[in-house]
Amino acid sequence: MGKSSKDKRDAYYRLAKEQGYRARSAYKLLQLNETFNLLSFSTPARVLDLCAAPGSWSQVLSRTLPPGSKIVALDLQPMTAIAGVVTLQADITHPSTLPLIAQHLEGKADLVICDGAPDVTGLHDLDEYVQSSLLLSALNLAACALRPGGSFVAKVFRGRDVDVLFAQLRCVFERVTCAKPRSSRASSIEAFVVCERYAPPDGWSPGLEKPLDWGVPTHGGAVAREVAAFVACGDLEAADSDATSRLPEVNVDGRKRESIDPVQPPTAPPYKRAVEMRKALGSGVAAVGK
Ligand code: SAM
């Protein structure tokens, strides 16, 4: 698919390049912020961005938070530097990541965000399972890193048992909402949990030795479930991310529209090796065919 046809197919992909964001995901955080006011701090804040590469959420943070804020971003993949952001290469499922975060955050976080996603297989049950394991790791890191009253935002796949997940989150946050930004394709099972006012229960102290898990047994032995409020975020008149749009004549800066290159190509995407292998295989087949 050429650059122009992708521009046409996805208004947020085009807008991201025009506004200098590394990925269209930036609009998901911006639209979540429109509804939940997550980034309005009157004094410098500490924010942790988990699974942050290529870095568009960190770019939103660095453009929005008050001067002097501390932003720590980490991902399995290396990230190209962003001014005002500490970028780390680490695995959120590994215990060594928590001390690394503490060392760079230099205090408790006001907000932890996680847009983490595994490489999806297309097998929905498996994808949901891996996604919820990733979310569980993010939640355990957030429980250790957040100050009481802080917020946590994370990507979820809305599967059959998502209500168990909401129940677990409600054990440690006063309000849990399931939010779907306009820029997240309606056809995708992706949504975001917005967890406000971190309130660890009395007598419980977070730690990776005894992490939270998804089993929330009630006294009757059944697993607790919770239906979270569902909120659509962002201007409903804004571009539909599932639609193919007519290309505008001019870019947002008023100049004649032309397709522009992505702001920051991925540094080491997981698909790179697969492409190299396919190319090598292709040339091998061509050589045999000669
Ligand atoms: N929010 C990012 C942005 O705006 O640029 C996009 C994040 S991308 C959708 C998902 C990221 O999750 C990938 O970069 C992937 O490397 C990362 N990821 C997946 N599993 C991870 C893990 N165990 N630890 C750290 N990062 C992980």
Residues whose N, C-alpha, C, O or C-beta is under 5 A from the ligand:
A	BS01	SAM	A23 S25 A26 C51 A52 A53 P54 G55 S56 W57 L74 D75 L76 Q77 A90 D91 I92 T93 D115 G116 A117 P118
